Every structure is written in C-alpha cells, then in structure tokens.
Amino acid sequence: MNPEPTRPHYHQFSHSLLSLAILTVAIYLGQDILVPLAMAGLIAVLLRPVEERLIRLGLHKVFAISIALLLAIVVVAGLGVILSMQLADFSDDLPKLRQNINDLVDDARQWVRREYNVSYRQQEKYLQKAQTQTLDSLQSASTLGVITGPLGTLTLVPIYVFLLLYYRSMLLHFVVVLFSEKHTERVREVLGEVKIVIQSYVVGLLIETACVAALNSAGLLILGVQYAVLLGIIAAILNLIPYIGGLVATVLTVLVTFGNQPDMSIMFGVLGVFLFVQFIDNNLLVPLIVGSKVRVNALVSIVGVLVGGALAGVSGMFLSIPAIAIMKVIFDRVDSLRPWGVLLGDQTPEQAGSNLFRLKRRRKAKVIES
C-alpha cells in the first residue's frame, strides 16, 4: 500500500490561515448566538461535578441539573443584591462626586491655559469634538440592541446550560464519531483534557476573583475609602479581563475615590493598594491558581484579548483566554497544527529542550574547535 502523500508546507499553512479567517468572520457575524453559547459552555463544565454528585445521591438527571443550575443562579443573584445595595448608597453621593469632578476639571483647564496658553474657548472646542466622536461611536449600535442584548443573554444562558448538560453525552458522541475510528482514542483524550482545562480555569478564576476582591476591599477599608467593598468587587470583576481589566479598574477606582475624597494622599494610597494587589495577583494567584493548566504566553494573551474585544466586545475579551487554551490543547495533538501550539505556549526553546537550538550550539562548538 502506497503511503499517503504529504502536502507541501505552504499548502498546509494557507489552509490554516483560511480556516482562521473563516472562523474569525463566523464569530464576528454570529456573536449574538455564539457568545451566550460559549458562556453557557463554561458554566456547564463548571456545574458538571455538582450535577454528577447529585446523580450519585439518587436524583434524576433532570432534577440534578435543575438544582445545580438553581444554586448557580442563587449565588449570582446574591452577588447582584450586594452590588445593588452598594450602588444605591453610591448613587446618593453622585451630586457631590459630580461637583468634585467639575472642580477638578476647572483646575485642569486653568493649568492648561496657564502652562500652554490655550484659551478656554479652544479647550471647549476640543472637548466638544471628543464628546461628539464618543457619542457617534456609542450610537453605532442600535439602542434597542444595547438594551435587549444583556436581557436576552441572561435569558438564554440558563437555557443553554440546562440543554448542554442534558445532551452532554450526545454532543460528546457526535464529536467522537465526527472523526475516523482510528482517531477515536486521541479525540477522547483531547476532549478529556479540554474539560480539565476549562474546569481548572473557571474554578481558578472564581477563586482568584474572590481573593482579589477581598484584598482590594481590605486595602481600601484600611485607607478609609468610601464604598470600599463596592469598588473592590468592581475592580475584581474588571480584573477578569486579562491585563487590560486591571488597568481600567485602577484608573476607575482612582478617579471615583478622588472625586469623592479629593485628597492626594488617599489617591496615592489607592494606587499603591491596587499595584500591590496586582503584583500579588500576577506573581502568586495567577501562576498557582489559574495558570496551572492554562499555559499561554503573555504576548498571545494580550493580542487574543484585543481580538476578542474587537470581535465580541467585553464578553469576547473574557472568553479569549479559555478559547486560546482550548486551541492549544487541540494544536498540540494534531501534527499539522503543532507549530501553532508552540506559538501559543509559554515555553521557550531553551526550556523545552529544543533539538534545533542544541544542534546549533553543537555546530558552533565544532566551528570553534576547528
């Protein structure tokens, strides 16, 4: 039997790029359907151990899934109640916050006029132009879509979670039979590792978020910042967006704190607390809790977050890291896609013990000896 001919490298590379382009266009055009489905997939994998334990206790599958889903809804609703109570108190101080921010803006305008000789009228024109551009970008999406989008997502996600858990066996069997029988074991291995990666990532993310929220709130409470718990939780939620979320949370908290308590010492204290928490998060929490299974390098993570945000907004930014981790699991086990797995990984050739670099060193040593 003649061996199967090997396709040229440029042929494989062009097919990979074409597949990537088609996938990107599909995500952009179908984000209203795919994003809630992907969120539901993450939650379903997270709730699978709870459902399995309830089934072992003798409950029917439908009741086990319903109870697991109800527990998740209760936890999310409890967090929403806590945030809403804090937001209600925060809204009472909005006039004071607005006045402090206006005073800050007036001082900034006076400084700009004094230092750069820019009149108030010119500054007003610049501000109006920036405001017009911002409003145009916000109005690019329909108002009805902005209002009904989150409500539709909140309605669809629990339904998707229930159906994904209920039809889990059928969906896994579909993926297995989609490939030829000789690849059955490898497909099962990939599916098992994808499940482990998603579970470890989501659970680790929840633990990391709780730790970051506790550290932020404790630091702000020590400084005597108003609404410390609210700001700490919001910052932890924004921190779910890798790299970019932490920066946005820091800037937002500093602005709100300075607008409510215009004291430079408190503002620098808040900045110090957030930098300290970010240091602990990046060097301890993420490597130990989240990064134990998700091995993706920082460059690909940042680019993935930006691409996810461009394709599907904030939800796309959040889903980018688990999506990249899943792709890496698949790429590492498909021979033609293995170079892409190397690109997504966090191991340098020296750490991985690449034979290529060893061969180069040996050749260099031979040249020196000769």
N, C-alpha and C positions, 0 to 999 in steps of 0.2 A: 504494500500500500504506500503510495507516494505521500511524503509529508506535506502538511498544509502550507502553502506558500506564505511567506512573511511579507506583509505590506511595507512599503517604504516608510521611513520615519516622517517625511514631510506629509505623507498621506494620512497617517495617524494623527499628526499634530493639527492638520487642517480640519479633520473630523472632530477633534476635541474642541477646537475654537468654535466651530459651527454649532456644536451641541451646547456650548456655554452661551453663545449668543441667543439661540432659540430659548434656552431656559431663562435667560435674563428678560427677554421680551415677554415670555409667558407670565413671569412673576409680576412684571410691571402692569400688564394688561389685566391680569386676574387677581390682583392683590386683595380686592374686596372679598373674594372667595378663599384664596389660599392662606391669607394671614390668619383669619379666625380658625381655619382648619389646622394650621401649624401650631397655633397656641393651644388648641384643644388636644393636639397630639402630645405636646409636652406635659399637659396636665394629666392626660390619660395614662401616660407612662408613670407619672408620679403617683397616681392613685391605684395603680395595678397591685402593689403589695397589700394595700388596705383591702381591696376587693378580694384578693386571694385569701387573706386571713379570715375574712368574714365568711367566705365559702367553706373554709375548713371548719368553721364553727357550726355549720349545718344550714346556713341560709341559702335560699335560692339565688341564682346568678343575678336575676333582675333586682331583687331586694338588696343584694350585696352592693351592686353598682349604684343603686339609688342612695343607700346610706353613705357610701364613700363620697359620692357627689354632694350630698347634703352637708356632710362635715366640711368639705372644702368651701361650700357657699357660706356656711356659718362663720368660718374663720375669716373669709374675705369681708363679709358683712360686718363682723366685729371690728376689723381694722378700719372699715369705712365709717363706722359710727364714731370711733375715737378721733379720726381725722376731721369729721364733720363738726364735732363738738369744739375742737381746737379752732377750726376755721370760723365758726360762729363768733367766738371771742375775738378772733383776729379781725373780723370784719368791723367790729365796733370801733377799732382804733384806726381804721383806714383814713378818716379825715386828718388825724394827727400825722399819720405816715405820709399822706399826700403833701401836707404843709411842710414837713421837714424836707421832703424831696424837692419841693419847689424852692425852698430856701437854699438848698444845696445847688440847684441849677442856677439860681440867681448869682450865687457866689462864683460859680464856674464861669458864667458869662462875663462877670466883671473882671475876672482874672484873664480871660481870653482877650477882652478889649484892652486891658492894661498891658499885657505882655506882647500881644501880636497885632495890636492896633486894628482889630476887626470890629466894626460898628455893630450895634445891636440889630440894626436892620439887615445887615448881611448875615449875621448869625441866624436871624429869624428865617431868612430865605433858605439857608442850608437845612435848618430843622424841618421846614415845610416840605422841602424836596425829599428828605429822608423819610418823612412821615407818609408822603404820597406813594413812594416806592414800596414801603412796607404794607400799606393798605392795598395796593394793587396786587402784591404777592399773596396777601391773605384772601382777596376776593377772587383769585384764580380758581379756587374750589367753590362749588356751589354751597350756599348757606344751608340748604336742606340736607346736603350730603354731610356737612360738618356736624349738624345736629343729630341726624338719624344714624350716622355711621357708628358711633360708640354704642348707641342703644341697640342697633342691630347686632353688633358684635357681642354685647352682653347677653343677648337672647340666643344667639347661635352657638356660642362656645359651650354652654352646658349640654345642649342637644348633641353637638358633635362629640363631646366627651363620652356621653352615655352610649352613643352608637359605636364609637371606636372601641370602647371596652366590650360592648356586647358582641360585635362582629370581629373581635380581635383574631380569633383562630382562623376564620375565613380569610381575612386580609393577609395574615402571615402565610397561609397555604397558597394564596394567589401569588405572592412574591416568589415562593419556592418553585412552584410549577411554571413560573414565567421563564425560567432558565432550563437548559437541558439537564437530564438526570445526572450526568457526570459532575455537574457543579452543585449538586444538592447540599453536600456537606459544607462546602465553602460558603454557600448562601446562608445556611443556618448559622454558621459561625459568625458571619458578618452581622446578621440580624441580632444575634445574642450580644455581640459587642456594642452594637448601636444602642440597644436597650440599656446596657450598663452605663454607657457614656451619657445618655440622656438622663437617666435616673441620678447618677452621681453629680451631673452638672446642675440639675434643677434643685436637688436637695442641698447641695453645697451652696448654691446661690441663695436659697432661703436662709440658711444658717449664716452666711456672710452678711446678708442684708440685715438680719436681726442684730448681729454683732456691731455692724457699722451704725445702725440706728441707736443702739444703746450707748456706744462710745460718743457719737455726736451729741446726743441728748445730755449725757453726763457732763461733757465738757462745756456745753452751753449753759447748763444749770449752774455749774461752778462759777461761770463768769457773770451770772445773774441776768442772762439774756431773756427777754420776754418771748413767750411761745417757743421755749427751747425744745420741747417734745415734738411740736409740730414741725419746726424747722429741721430737727434731727431726722424725723421719719421721712420727710420730703427729700432731704439730701440723700438718705439711704436708698430711696426708690429711684431717684435720678441716677444713682451710682450703678444701677443695674445696666445702664448703657455704658459699655466699656470705654474707658479713657475719657470720652467726651462728657459723659454724665457727671463725673466727679468735678470737672472744671465748671460746668454750668451750675451745679449745686453750690459750689464755693462762692461764685460770683453772686448768685441769687441771695444766698444767706447773708453775705456781707452787705449787700445793698439794703435788704429788708431790715437788718439789725441797725445799720447806720441811719436809715430813715426813721426808725422808731426810737433809737437811743443814739443821738449824734455825739458820740464820744469816741475819739480816735483810739484811745487805749482799749476800749471794748472791741472796736473793729479789728485792730491788730490781734487781739486775743482770739477772736473768732477765726481769723485767718490762720493763726498758729494752731488752733484746735483741729481745723479741717486738714491742714497739711500733716499734722501728726497722725490723724486717723487714716489719711490716705497712705502714709508711709507704712503704718501697721497693716492696712488692707492689702497693699501691693506686695509687701515683703513677707507677710505671715499668713493672713487669711486666705488670699487667693492661691498661693502655691500649696498650702496644706489642705485646704477645704475644697476649692473649686478646681485648681489646676492639676489635681492628682490623676485625672482621667482625660481632661481636655488639654492636649499638648499642641497648642497653636502658637506660632511666634507672634511677637508684638506688631511687626510690620503688616502681616496679613490680617491681624485682628483690627487694626485701625482702618485699613483700606476696606475690609469687609463691613465694618460699622458704617463707614461713609457710603458705600454702595447700597447697603441695606436701607439706610435713611433716604437715599435718592430714589430707591425703588418703591418703598412701602412706608416711609415716614418713621415715627418713633418705634412702632411695632417691628418694622424691618431691622432697625438698629439693635433691638433686643434679641431678635431671632437670628441675627447674623452669626454669632459665635457658635451656638449649637448646630447651626446648619453647616458651618465650616468644619466643625468637629466630626459630624456625620460623614461629610465628603471625604475627610482624611481617612476615616476607618475604611471606606469603600476603596479609595485610591490605593491604600497600602496593600490591598488584597487582589487588585487587578493589575496584571503585569504591564499592560499598555498604559495604565494611568499612574504607575508607581512614581515616576518623576514629579507629578503634581503633588503626591503625598509628601515627598521630600520638601517641596516648596512650602507647603502649609505647616510642616513640623517645626519644632523648636530646637532640633539637634543640629549642631554644626558638623561638618565633615570630620573634624578632629575628634569630637565627642562620639560620633557614630563609628569611628574607626574605618573611615572610607579607604578602600584599597587604592583608589586613584591618587590620593594625597600621599599614601605610603610609597606608591610606585614612583611618584615624582621625587620624593626625598631620596629614594634609593638611586635613581638616575643621577641626581645632583651629587650624591656622595661618590658615585663611581667617577663622575667627571672630575671632581676634586682630587680623588686618588690618582687618576691618570695624569 
